[in-house]
Amino acid sequence: MPFSESCRDCPRLARFLDEVRAQHPDYHARPVSPFGAKKPSLLIVGLAPGMHGANRSGRPFTGDFAGILLYQTLHKFGFASAPVSVDRKDGLQLHDCRITNAVKCLPPQNKPETAEIKCCNHYLADELKALPKGTVILALGTVAHQAVLMATGEKRSAHAFAHAARHDLAGGLILVDSYHCSRYNTQTRRLTPAMFERVFTDILKILKRRPAA
């Protein structure tokens, strides 16, 4: 079944979004669609929409703290037309890149339950099946990493999450890991801009591309 912003397959998440929409009638407050190129060389997989970010704006990593470092870096490396993403109508475009989430709905406390990750995984699996051989998948955090493995039928034991790690998957896809660019990780310096940029430098080498001018 194709992805729809009307999806209500996870009862807890559907009820929570109903509550959020009542409290914030101007928010998107529905499942958030992927954003970017349909056949990208780079697919970025996050965890789930943030309350006042993608859940408000309707576009992944748009309008929240986690998007600050992500879009700055995407722009620096030639994957985005601008370094700031504030609204889904701001004209920003992704170049040869697509952003999605392991879970398409805002979860309470930003913590989806295991059953919800599994329920939503067929959408991610459909996205991955459509990717050309040689596409790089950048997983932001452990949950995204594990969701990619689930969607591709790979064993967790064969691909342990580690920042900047590379995993060659069946079908010619390449999974690269990074710590999530969340407020907590960046403010505690678990993930620094330099660390994040090194991951993108590695991705460009895999794709055999030069940095943007």
Contacts in CASP RR format, 6 or more apart in sequence:
PFRMAT RR
TARGET T0000
AUTHOR 0000-0000-0000
METHOD contacts of the structure
MODEL  1
MPFSESCRDCPRLARFLDEVRAQHPDYHARPVSPFGAKKPSLLIVGLAPG
MHGANRSGRPFTGDFAGILLYQTLHKFGFASAPVSVDRKDGLQLHDCRIT
NAVKCLPPQNKPETAEIKCCNHYLADELKALPKGTVILALGTVAHQAVLM
ATGEKRSAHAFAHAARHDLAGGLILVDSYHCSRYNTQTRRLTPAMFERVF
TDILKILKRRPAA
1 122 0 8 1.000
2 126 0 8 1.000
3 31 0 8 1.000
3 33 0 8 1.000
3 34 0 8 1.000
3 104 0 8 1.000
3 123 0 8 1.000
3 126 0 8 1.000
4 31 0 8 1.000
5 30 0 8 1.000
5 31 0 8 1.000
5 32 0 8 1.000
5 33 0 8 1.000
6 30 0 8 1.000
6 31 0 8 1.000
7 31 0 8 1.000
7 104 0 8 1.000
7 105 0 8 1.000
8 14 0 8 1.000
9 119 0 8 1.000
9 120 0 8 1.000
10 105 0 8 1.000
10 115 0 8 1.000
10 116 0 8 1.000
10 119 0 8 1.000
10 120 0 8 1.000
12 108 0 8 1.000
12 113 0 8 1.000
12 116 0 8 1.000
13 103 0 8 1.000
13 105 0 8 1.000
13 106 0 8 1.000
13 107 0 8 1.000
13 112 0 8 1.000
13 116 0 8 1.000
14 105 0 8 1.000
16 105 0 8 1.000
16 106 0 8 1.000
16 107 0 8 1.000
16 108 0 8 1.000
17 29 0 8 1.000
17 30 0 8 1.000
17 105 0 8 1.000
17 106 0 8 1.000
20 27 0 8 1.000
20 29 0 8 1.000
20 51 0 8 1.000
20 55 0 8 1.000
20 106 0 8 1.000
21 27 0 8 1.000
21 29 0 8 1.000
21 30 0 8 1.000
24 56 0 8 1.000
27 55 0 8 1.000
27 56 0 8 1.000
28 54 0 8 1.000
28 55 0 8 1.000
28 56 0 8 1.000
28 57 0 8 1.000
28 58 0 8 1.000
29 55 0 8 1.000
29 56 0 8 1.000
29 106 0 8 1.000
30 58 0 8 1.000
30 105 0 8 1.000
31 104 0 8 1.000
31 105 0 8 1.000
32 49 0 8 1.000
32 54 0 8 1.000
32 55 0 8 1.000
32 58 0 8 1.000
32 59 0 8 1.000
32 60 0 8 1.000
32 101 0 8 1.000
32 104 0 8 1.000
32 105 0 8 1.000
33 58 0 8 1.000
33 104 0 8 1.000
34 60 0 8 1.000
34 98 0 8 1.000
34 99 0 8 1.000
34 100 0 8 1.000
34 101 0 8 1.000
34 127 0 8 1.000
35 59 0 8 1.000
35 60 0 8 1.000
35 62 0 8 1.000
35 88 0 8 1.000
35 94 0 8 1.000
35 98 0 8 1.000
35 99 0 8 1.000
35 100 0 8 1.000
36 93 0 8 1.000
36 94 0 8 1.000
36 97 0 8 1.000
36 98 0 8 1.000
36 99 0 8 1.000
37 94 0 8 1.000
37 95 0 8 1.000
37 96 0 8 1.000
37 97 0 8 1.000
37 98 0 8 1.000
38 98 0 8 1.000
38 130 0 8 1.000
39 130 0 8 1.000
39 131 0 8 1.000
39 132 0 8 1.000
40 94 0 8 1.000
40 96 0 8 1.000
40 97 0 8 1.000
40 98 0 8 1.000
40 131 0 8 1.000
40 135 0 8 1.000
41 96 0 8 1.000
41 97 0 8 1.000
41 134 0 8 1.000
41 135 0 8 1.000
41 136 0 8 1.000
41 207 0 8 1.000
41 209 0 8 1.000
42 79 0 8 1.000
42 96 0 8 1.000
42 97 0 8 1.000
42 98 0 8 1.000
42 135 0 8 1.000
42 136 0 8 1.000
42 137 0 8 1.000
42 138 0 8 1.000
42 203 0 8 1.000
42 207 0 8 1.000
43 97 0 8 1.000
43 98 0 8 1.000
43 99 0 8 1.000
43 100 0 8 1.000
43 127 0 8 1.000
43 128 0 8 1.000
43 131 0 8 1.000
43 135 0 8 1.000
43 136 0 8 1.000
43 137 0 8 1.000
43 138 0 8 1.000
44 70 0 8 1.000
44 97 0 8 1.000
44 98 0 8 1.000
44 99 0 8 1.000
44 100 0 8 1.000
44 137 0 8 1.000
44 138 0 8 1.000
44 140 0 8 1.000
45 100 0 8 1.000
45 101 0 8 1.000
45 102 0 8 1.000
45 124 0 8 1.000
45 137 0 8 1.000
45 138 0 8 1.000
45 139 0 8 1.000
45 140 0 8 1.000
45 144 0 8 1.000
45 147 0 8 1.000
45 148 0 8 1.000
46 60 0 8 1.000
46 61 0 8 1.000
46 99 0 8 1.000
46 100 0 8 1.000
46 101 0 8 1.000
46 102 0 8 1.000
46 139 0 8 1.000
46 140 0 8 1.000
46 141 0 8 1.000
46 143 0 8 1.000
46 144 0 8 1.000
46 180 0 8 1.000
47 101 0 8 1.000
47 102 0 8 1.000
47 103 0 8 1.000
47 110 0 8 1.000
47 112 0 8 1.000
47 140 0 8 1.000
47 141 0 8 1.000
47 143 0 8 1.000
47 144 0 8 1.000
47 180 0 8 1.000
48 101 0 8 1.000
48 102 0 8 1.000
48 103 0 8 1.000
48 104 0 8 1.000
48 105 0 8 1.000
48 106 0 8 1.000
48 107 0 8 1.000
48 110 0 8 1.000
48 112 0 8 1.000
49 55 0 8 1.000
49 58 0 8 1.000
49 60 0 8 1.000
49 101 0 8 1.000
49 104 0 8 1.000
49 105 0 8 1.000
49 106 0 8 1.000
50 64 0 8 1.000
50 66 0 8 1.000
50 106 0 8 1.000
50 110 0 8 1.000
51 106 0 8 1.000
51 110 0 8 1.000
52 63 0 8 1.000
52 64 0 8 1.000
53 61 0 8 1.000
53 62 0 8 1.000
53 63 0 8 1.000
53 64 0 8 1.000
54 60 0 8 1.000
54 61 0 8 1.000
54 62 0 8 1.000
54 63 0 8 1.000
54 64 0 8 1.000
54 101 0 8 1.000
54 106 0 8 1.000
55 106 0 8 1.000
56 63 0 8 1.000
57 63 0 8 1.000
57 86 0 8 1.000
57 87 0 8 1.000
57 88 0 8 1.000
58 88 0 8 1.000
59 85 0 8 1.000
59 87 0 8 1.000
59 88 0 8 1.000
60 99 0 8 1.000
60 100 0 8 1.000
60 101 0 8 1.000
61 67 0 8 1.000
61 70 0 8 1.000
61 71 0 8 1.000
61 85 0 8 1.000
61 99 0 8 1.000
62 85 0 8 1.000
62 86 0 8 1.000
62 87 0 8 1.000
62 88 0 8 1.000
63 85 0 8 1.000
63 86 0 8 1.000
63 87 0 8 1.000
65 182 0 8 1.000
65 183 0 8 1.000
65 186 0 8 1.000
66 180 0 8 1.000
66 181 0 8 1.000
66 182 0 8 1.000
66 183 0 8 1.000
67 85 0 8 1.000
67 181 0 8 1.000
68 84 0 8 1.000
68 181 0 8 1.000
69 181 0 8 1.000
69 186 0 8 1.000
69 191 0 8 1.000
69 193 0 8 1.000
69 196 0 8 1.000
70 99 0 8 1.000
70 140 0 8 1.000
70 181 0 8 1.000
71 80 0 8 1.000
71 82 0 8 1.000
71 83 0 8 1.000
71 84 0 8 1.000
71 85 0 8 1.000
71 92 0 8 1.000
72 83 0 8 1.000
72 84 0 8 1.000
72 193 0 8 1.000
73 193 0 8 1.000
73 196 0 8 1.000
73 197 0 8 1.000
73 200 0 8 1.000
74 80 0 8 1.000
74 94 0 8 1.000
74 97 0 8 1.000
75 81 0 8 1.000
75 82 0 8 1.000
75 83 0 8 1.000
75 212 0 8 1.000
76 83 0 8 1.000
76 197 0 8 1.000
76 200 0 8 1.000
76 211 0 8 1.000
76 212 0 8 1.000
77 197 0 8 1.000
77 200 0 8 1.000
77 201 0 8 1.000
77 203 0 8 1.000
77 204 0 8 1.000
77 211 0 8 1.000
77 212 0 8 1.000
78 95 0 8 1.000
78 211 0 8 1.000
78 212 0 8 1.000
79 94 0 8 1.000
79 95 0 8 1.000
79 96 0 8 1.000
79 97 0 8 1.000
80 92 0 8 1.000
80 93 0 8 1.000
80 94 0 8 1.000
80 95 0 8 1.000
80 97 0 8 1.000
81 91 0 8 1.000
81 92 0 8 1.000
81 93 0 8 1.000
81 94 0 8 1.000
81 95 0 8 1.000
82 90 0 8 1.000
82 91 0 8 1.000
82 92 0 8 1.000
84 92 0 8 1.000
85 92 0 8 1.000
98 127 0 8 1.000
100 124 0 8 1.000
100 127 0 8 1.000
101 144 0 8 1.000
102 112 0 8 1.000
102 117 0 8 1.000
102 120 0 8 1.000
102 121 0 8 1.000
102 124 0 8 1.000
102 143 0 8 1.000
102 144 0 8 1.000
102 147 0 8 1.000
102 148 0 8 1.000
103 112 0 8 1.000
103 116 0 8 1.000
103 117 0 8 1.000
103 120 0 8 1.000
103 147 0 8 1.000
104 120 0 8 1.000
104 123 0 8 1.000
105 116 0 8 1.000
105 120 0 8 1.000
107 113 0 8 1.000
107 116 0 8 1.000
112 120 0 8 1.000
112 143 0 8 1.000
117 143 0 8 1.000
117 146 0 8 1.000
117 147 0 8 1.000
117 150 0 8 1.000
118 150 0 8 1.000
121 147 0 8 1.000
121 150 0 8 1.000
121 151 0 8 1.000
122 151 0 8 1.000
124 147 0 8 1.000
124 148 0 8 1.000
124 151 0 8 1.000
125 150 0 8 1.000
125 151 0 8 1.000
125 152 0 8 1.000
127 151 0 8 1.000
128 137 0 8 1.000
128 148 0 8 1.000
128 151 0 8 1.000
128 152 0 8 1.000
128 173 0 8 1.000
131 137 0 8 1.000
131 173 0 8 1.000
133 171 0 8 1.000
133 172 0 8 1.000
133 173 0 8 1.000
134 172 0 8 1.000
134 173 0 8 1.000
134 174 0 8 1.000
135 173 0 8 1.000
135 174 0 8 1.000
136 173 0 8 1.000
136 174 0 8 1.000
136 175 0 8 1.000
136 176 0 8 1.000
136 203 0 8 1.000
136 206 0 8 1.000
136 207 0 8 1.000
137 148 0 8 1.000
137 169 0 8 1.000
137 173 0 8 1.000
137 174 0 8 1.000
137 175 0 8 1.000
137 176 0 8 1.000
138 176 0 8 1.000
138 177 0 8 1.000
138 178 0 8 1.000
138 199 0 8 1.000
138 203 0 8 1.000
139 145 0 8 1.000
139 147 0 8 1.000
139 148 0 8 1.000
139 161 0 8 1.000
139 175 0 8 1.000
139 176 0 8 1.000
139 177 0 8 1.000
139 178 0 8 1.000
140 178 0 8 1.000
140 179 0 8 1.000
140 180 0 8 1.000
140 181 0 8 1.000
141 161 0 8 1.000
141 177 0 8 1.000
141 178 0 8 1.000
141 179 0 8 1.000
141 180 0 8 1.000
142 161 0 8 1.000
144 180 0 8 1.000
145 159 0 8 1.000
145 161 0 8 1.000
145 175 0 8 1.000
145 177 0 8 1.000
146 156 0 8 1.000
146 161 0 8 1.000
148 154 0 8 1.000
148 169 0 8 1.000
148 175 0 8 1.000
149 155 0 8 1.000
149 156 0 8 1.000
149 159 0 8 1.000
149 175 0 8 1.000
152 169 0 8 1.000
152 170 0 8 1.000
152 173 0 8 1.000
153 170 0 8 1.000
154 167 0 8 1.000
154 169 0 8 1.000
154 170 0 8 1.000
159 167 0 8 1.000
159 169 0 8 1.000
159 175 0 8 1.000
161 177 0 8 1.000
162 177 0 8 1.000
163 177 0 8 1.000
163 178 0 8 1.000
163 179 0 8 1.000
163 191 0 8 1.000
163 195 0 8 1.000
163 199 0 8 1.000
164 176 0 8 1.000
164 177 0 8 1.000
164 178 0 8 1.000
164 195 0 8 1.000
164 198 0 8 1.000
164 199 0 8 1.000
164 202 0 8 1.000
165 176 0 8 1.000
165 177 0 8 1.000
166 174 0 8 1.000
166 175 0 8 1.000
166 176 0 8 1.000
166 202 0 8 1.000
166 206 0 8 1.000
167 174 0 8 1.000
167 175 0 8 1.000
167 176 0 8 1.000
167 177 0 8 1.000
168 174 0 8 1.000
168 175 0 8 1.000
169 175 0 8 1.000
174 206 0 8 1.000
176 199 0 8 1.000
176 202 0 8 1.000
176 203 0 8 1.000
176 206 0 8 1.000
178 191 0 8 1.000
178 195 0 8 1.000
178 196 0 8 1.000
178 199 0 8 1.000
179 185 0 8 1.000
179 190 0 8 1.000
179 191 0 8 1.000
179 195 0 8 1.000
180 191 0 8 1.000
181 191 0 8 1.000
181 196 0 8 1.000
184 190 0 8 1.000
185 191 0 8 1.000
186 192 0 8 1.000
201 211 0 8 1.000
204 210 0 8 1.000
204 211 0 8 1.000
END
